[in-house]
């Protein structure tokens, strides 16, 4: 995953951050900083702060809405 601060401010990434609010986690592991989200198919997506098993992340290697939602959940639980 790219580690540039500019990535989050790109227009496409802002769209993903907005859609993250509609993305509900199945489970959040606050200790290990990872989560599980309902996928579009049968299998859920497994997400960390740097990786996700969703197609969007697989193709782009940039934060997806699941990563943004996980960040939000972890920040709100401090």
C-alpha positions in Angstrom: 0.0 0.0 0.0 1.3 3.5 -0.8 2.3 5.4 2.3 1.8 8.9 1.0 -0.4 11.4 2.9 -1.6 12.7 -0.4 -3.4 9.4 -1.2 -6.2 10.1 1.3 -6.9 13.5 -0.3 -7.3 12.2 -3.8 -10.9 12.6 -5.2 -11.4 8.9 -5.6 -10.2 8.2 -2.1 -12.5 10.9 -0.7 -15.4 9.0 -2.4 -14.3 5.9 -0.6 -14.1 7.7 2.7 -17.7 8.9 2.3 -19.0 5.4 1.3 -17.2 4.0 4.4 -19.9 5.4 6.6 -22.4 3.0 5.0 -20.1 0.1 5.4 -21.0 -1.8 8.6 -18.5 -4.1 10.2 -19.4 -7.6 11.2 -16.7 -7.7 13.8 -13.9 -5.4 14.9 -10.9 -6.8 16.8 -9.6 -3.7 18.6 -6.6 -5.4 20.1 -5.2 -6.7 16.8 -6.5 -3.7 14.8 -8.4 -5.7 12.2 -12.0 -6.3 11.2 -14.5 -8.4 9.2 -17.0 -6.8 6.8 -19.8 -8.3 4.8 -18.7 -8.9 1.3 -20.6 -8.7 -2.0 -20.4 -12.4 -2.4 -20.5 -15.3 0.1 -17.3 -14.6 1.9 -16.7 -11.7 4.2 -13.8 -9.3 3.7 -10.9 -9.4 6.2 -9.4 -6.0 6.8 -6.4 -4.6 8.5 -5.1 -1.0 8.5 -2.9 -1.8 5.5 -4.7 -4.6 3.6 -8.2 -5.9 2.6 -9.4 -9.0 0.8 -11.9 -7.0 -1.3 -11.5 -6.6 -5.0 -11.1 -2.8 -4.8 -8.0 -3.2 -2.7 -6.7 -6.1 -4.7 -6.8 -4.2 -7.9 -5.8 -0.7 -6.7 -3.5 -1.4 -3.7 -4.9 1.7 -2.1 -7.2 2.1 0.9 -10.7 0.8 0.3 -13.9 1.8 2.1 -13.3 -1.1 4.5 -9.9 0.2 5.6 -11.3 3.7 6.1 -14.2 2.3 8.1 -11.8 0.3 10.2 -9.7 3.4 10.9 -12.8 5.2 12.0 -13.9 2.4 14.3 -10.4 2.2 15.9 -10.1 5.9 16.4 -13.6 6.1 18.0 -12.6 3.4 20.5 -9.6 5.1 21.9 
